[in-house]
Amino acid sequence: MKNKDYIPNNIYDVASVERLKHLPFEFVRKDVPALLEWLQDLHWDVAAGIAQYLIPHVNEITKELLFILNTDDGMWKYCIIYGLIARSQNKLNPLLIEALNRIAEHPSKIDAEDTVDEAAKEIIMNKALCG
């Protein structure tokens, strides 16, 4: 699949997300950063399907998630925390827990304004994810 037609072209491109759902994670692994860009707003039509696809792989994409959690984009962090990390079925990678603790305990001004710190606190209190 040369043209990567599983990566959306716009926020309404749900057909690409349908193609994504049928692909093994190993096939799209290198394109995770491009897919995560579509989770900057959970109201976008493509966001739910991409999140659903990536949820089982939260710990496998820790590096990419840490990159987002270290940006100044509070809304993207919020969407990543609630759309992916909070919905994981597995205990989180210790590096993710550490990043969430940092956000919860020392939020930036943007994180506080976008309630990213509160989202991080909720995840930290979840014993199934962080216990």
C-alpha positions, 0 to 999 in steps of 0.5 A: 500500500504505497499511498497510505490511504489509511491516513486521513486527508481531512477531518471527515475522511472516515473511509481512510479510518475504515481501511486502517481498522483492517490493517495490522498494527505492525504495518502502520507502526511507522505512521503513528505520529501522522495518525496521532495528529488526527487526535488533536480534537476528539470532535473530528469525525476521524478521531474516534476510529483512530483512537479506537485503533490505537488504544490497545497499543498505548504502551507500544507508542509511549515515545510518540505519546511522550512527545505530545505530552511534552508539547505546549498544545494543551488541547492535544494533550487533553485529547491524548489523555482522555482519548487514548491513555485513559482508555487503555486496558493495560497498566501504563508504561512507567514513563507515561505515569511519570509524565502524567505525574509531572503534568499533574504536579507542575502544570504549565499555564496552558495545561492548567487553562486546558485542565490537562492537569486535572485529566492527568490527576484522574489517570494517576488515581486509576489504580488499574492504569497506574497502580 
